[in-house]
Amino acid sequence: MSVSNCATSGTMTLTLNDANNSQTFDVGDSYTIAFSNCVGNGYTDNGSMTFSISSLSGGTGVAGSTGTPQAPFVTAFTLTFNNYSSTYLSSTESINGDISFSTSDDGTNTTATMYGTSLTVSSTAVGTSSMTNYSISYTGANTPTTSTPYSFSVQMTVADSTMGGSVTISTPTAFTGVGISNPTAGQMVITGANNSTLTLTANSDGLTLTMVVDEDGAAGPIAPVALPDTTWTAI
């Protein structure tokens, strides 16, 4: 552990955890940066953040590289924020919770996922938003062409102070497409109050999506209503 003084006042503490005493930063290791009224360059920082590695194995040693590695190159790490805040002039931004990233590269395609249990971001300027039980995953070619396939899926519950509640987002069928074009298949369901749902389904033209609203969910007596198609550009 090392403690250093900040530019104007306060301290910053760096703590390293070498879990296996390997003298290298590898799986199971973490480091934490903690701020205590750390003032410098007009900013005041408090709280802490921790970076930890949970997986690192296989591959050629370079994520996104081409060729066939001996085994998929797999990496995973987590950032955890504990009452971290930064104030500049009259504005304060704060963050609490965890966010993890994982990648798996087989030399041809890479799957990247961002996931976590809970992440809350607050701002005195724009309010508070949060994600819980969230996962956003994308799979695509390391060297995309106009014909290489991709897919992505989303699962999360989001809340925002401006909307006064929360919605749950899921993709029962992952969105898929080719190259850098819009998806041509897949479905997303957004569930809100009273189990109401908005279902978005990608159309094969790669330009539009169908929209269906069900005010009381699949089991309710109110029939779903089809809305006019929307476009990927619009959303």
PyMOL commands that set and color helices and strands:
alter all, ss='L'
color gray80, all
select helices_A, chain A and resi 193-195
alter helices_A, ss='H'
color red, helices_A
select strands_A, chain A and resi 2-5+9-17+30-40+43-57+73-88+91-105+109-123+127-141+149-160+165-178+185-191+197-202+208-214+225-231
alter strands_A, ss='S'
color yellow, strands_A
deselect
rebuild
show_as cartoon
